[in-house]
Amino acid sequence: MMSGFFQQVLDPQMAERFMAETMRATSDVSAAAQKAAKEAASVAQQAAKEFQQATRSTPPATPAPTPTPTPAEPMPQPCWHPAPPQPTPHPTPQPEEPTEDKTHCPEPELHPGVTCDGCEQPVFGSRFKCKVCFDFDLCSECEMQGLHAHHVLLRIRSPSTMFR
């Protein structure tokens, strides 16, 4: 039962004792590992039972009712004209003059020769020109998305108001 190495180094009685202690330590470690595995399995089974009991006793969640969409009214286009003044309680009589309808927004004008550097499309309506970068313009859609937000942009409402 003793190997040649132990016979050469140790006396036979000492070698037998060493082998017996090694075998006993190995079986102790193996027994401890088996005990730990059984305890882990027991804890896992108990957790699974508790989970099953908790899920059975809780009623199933009902989803919140989703609101039915209603047809949306078309959004009015933003207008830069001032709102008409509110009527006063005692209006003063004024002579009848032909007045223009100030609440109507004109059609968006094309800025000739200007292309949006965000979407590469011609610019209609408001044009946003960068005050820092040379030849950098955005359309209102790209400006609303926050493109080029790190610089100040000059708003040009129509090409005819640029040089007034």
HELIX and SHEET records of a PDB file:
HELIX    1   1 GLY A    4  VAL A    9  1                                   6    
HELIX    2   2 PRO A   12  SER A   57  1                                  46    
HELIX    3   3 SER A  140  MET A  144  1                                   5    
HELIX    4   4 PRO A  159  THR A  161  5                                   3    
SHEET    1   A 2 LEU A 110  THR A 115  0                                        
SHEET    2   A 2 PRO A 122  PHE A 124 -1                                        
SHEET    1   B 3 ASP A 137  CYS A 139  0                                        
SHEET    2   B 3 ARG A 127  CYS A 130 -1                                        
SHEET    3   B 3 LEU A 153  ILE A 156 -1                                        
END                                                                             
